Amino acid sequence: MVHALKIWRHYLYGQTCDIYTDHKRLKYIFTQSELNMRQCRWLELIKDYDLEIHYHPGKTNVVADALSQKSYVNMAVAFQMPKELCEEFESLSLEFVHHTTRTFVAEPTLEQEIRTHQTQDEKLQEIHEQIKLGKAPHFREDEQGTLWYKNRICVPDVKRLRDLILSEAHDTAYSIHPGATKMYYDLKGRFWWYGMKRAIAEYVAVCDTCSQVKAEHQRPAGLLQPLKVPEWKWEEITMDFIVGLPRTQRGHDFIWVIVDRLTKVAHFIPVNIIYSGAKLAELYISRILCLHRVPKKIISDRGSQFTSRFWEKLHDSLDTKLCFSTAYHPQIDGQQKGPTRYSRICYELMLFNMVPAGIRVYPMLSSPIITVTRLVLKVVV
């Protein structure tokens, strides 16, 4: 009714008109005590017209029913289809199979293209052979020779077909750029191919519209909070490993770097990659605890050596708190990176100059970082 008033407003302004409808509730819209927001908008438009609403039962309202239920298919048959409509059907991958004086049937061409290209896909042909041998329980073949995975049609490895499916499910006005998860659940009911979930995630990740319009649904990251300065030496220490070193005669290929956060004194302990948590704990007690006090806090990354149950139980009994840094965030333990970098330089320089003379390198690294830095300067000079 509101739509009709908007269309014929140039005829109805200033004129008295009567509206007959089979919707009986509209008759009482002017006297209704409670209205929702939509009805309020309707009344704002209706009050500009001089009209009366009358109830007309549906059985007697045959003229309006005939006009509202008229088949558009008869119009499509009576008149030649416009060129714009044909182009729209072509963009939707639809074609006319047959049409009569009353109805027409439109069949999508995408499924037919998938059937055609399935015979050219080597992986799908291998699945066909496995079906004959009974080794593909979830796959089946219909009467037309089309391969299905459960109730999902198998899409061959044709980039144009897969891009068409992804574009239809993401870029059209009906899909409105869904996320990767929703898009996957929309497509998994009808289509299947190898790496389908990964392909959908990659397609959504490179969508320009999504990157420009969609906002991050995460709380903004706060400022970096530096670690507090310890009150006394060897109350807080940091640990890290230097990896990728050549193996020595005693089988050592790692360097365990332990640094005091207050004085920056460092210990370098040669270890092997196969050392367990118990062996590392033994070295820790003999090399660190025998020289210094039991620390209150140990800062390290999330290596398997530092997250093992034995290591946690040991420091729980020593009343030492284990603090692990966030993955891919080296700023948390930045003080550890300096001694680690210097020790690698020292090791390479000493290895280059002293190994030919038969001098062992690792004992010379087991000293404070200041001494090691002096050795580096001597070697360089």
Summary of the structure (lengths in Angstrom):
residues: 381
radius of gyration: 38.7
end to end distance: 95.4
largest distance: 114.7
contacts: 914
relative contact order: 0.05
helix: 45%
strand: 16%
